[in-house]
Amino acid sequence: MADSSGIDPELVHTHKFPETTYTYTERDAALYALGVGACARDAVDDDELKYVYHENGQKFVQVVPTFAAVFSLASLPNGFHMPGLEYDPRLLLHGQQYIELYQPFPSSGCILNKVSLAGLHDKGKAAVLEIETKSYQKESGELLCMNRTTFFLRGAGGFSKSSQPYSYSNYPTNKVSAVKIPKTQPFAAFEDCTQPSQALLYRLSGDYNPLHSDPMVAKIAGFSRPILPGLCTLGFAVRAIIKCICRGDPNLVKSISGRFLLHVYPGETLITEMWLEGLRVIYQAKVKERNQTVLSGYVDIHRLTSSV
């Protein structure tokens, strides 16, 4: 395969990312919860008020598990610019997000992020880049979570130096489960409306990509108006699973996988459909107005509640 790309896999592979810290407060955790739709339909929602208010005398707010994705955003404040990686940022797509949770998040804290290359793959016309972020409590050194973020760099493929396409992973890819959506009726389904200002609210949690706020940037990218961040859609879907399967207990979530399939416009209605397979919840999220699937994946949980 001809080396026609601006990617040098050896330079990318040997790059060392700097460690970063991220400090957040209860206000940040609560703002994130509102950004992914908590209490939007019911300001005193029995399952979600705890994310934004000290309900029933609790000392601290609880944290939505997908808040972990904010750590991965904060771990690369200047993007993933590195030697040997040249690509057109306008052609970047956020393809997948995988999160492992090792303990409940404190309502506030200082996080130490350690970033590494999880994968680099030549797909011909595109390159696939995987970035792994391990987030620790800075003071105790305890590992809180791990994010693996997959990006598709369109137009950046073709960098292999042999007939065999270049492919590197730091994890056993044969253990990564492919998600197949069952053809049976969902075990549960949850309908939720995003707000017209949803992307602007989510932006306050650190996703400043102008694609989600600037009408001109959105039009250049081929959209009629700014679109919802994929990680915001993921937050909506996991919230639905916590409400319907975990009976409101966010600490039952063990790991999260999401594949971004299509854009969502703020103001559209999301329907999250769920199927139970042991301790795994297979899900897909659809936009009701367009009847299109925009997100699919799975959530592994520690145990089932007695009412399920």
Buried (B, 14 or more C-beta within 10 A) or exposed (E): BEBEBBBBBEEBEEBEBEEBEBEBEBEBBBBBBBBBBBBBEEEEBEBBBBBBBEBEEEEEBBBBBBBBBBBBBBBBEEEBEBEBBBBEEEEBEBBBBBBBBBEEBBBBBEBBBBBEBBBBBBBEEBBBBBBBBBBBBBEEEEBBBBBBBBBBBBBBBBBBEEEEBBBBBBEEEEEEEEBEBEEEEBBBBBEBBBEEEBBBBBBEBBBEBBBBBBEEBBEEBEBEEBBBBBBBBBBBBBBBBBBBBBBBBBBBBBBBBBBBBBBBBBBBBBBBBBBBEEEBBBBBBBBEEEEEBBBBBBBBBEEBEEEE
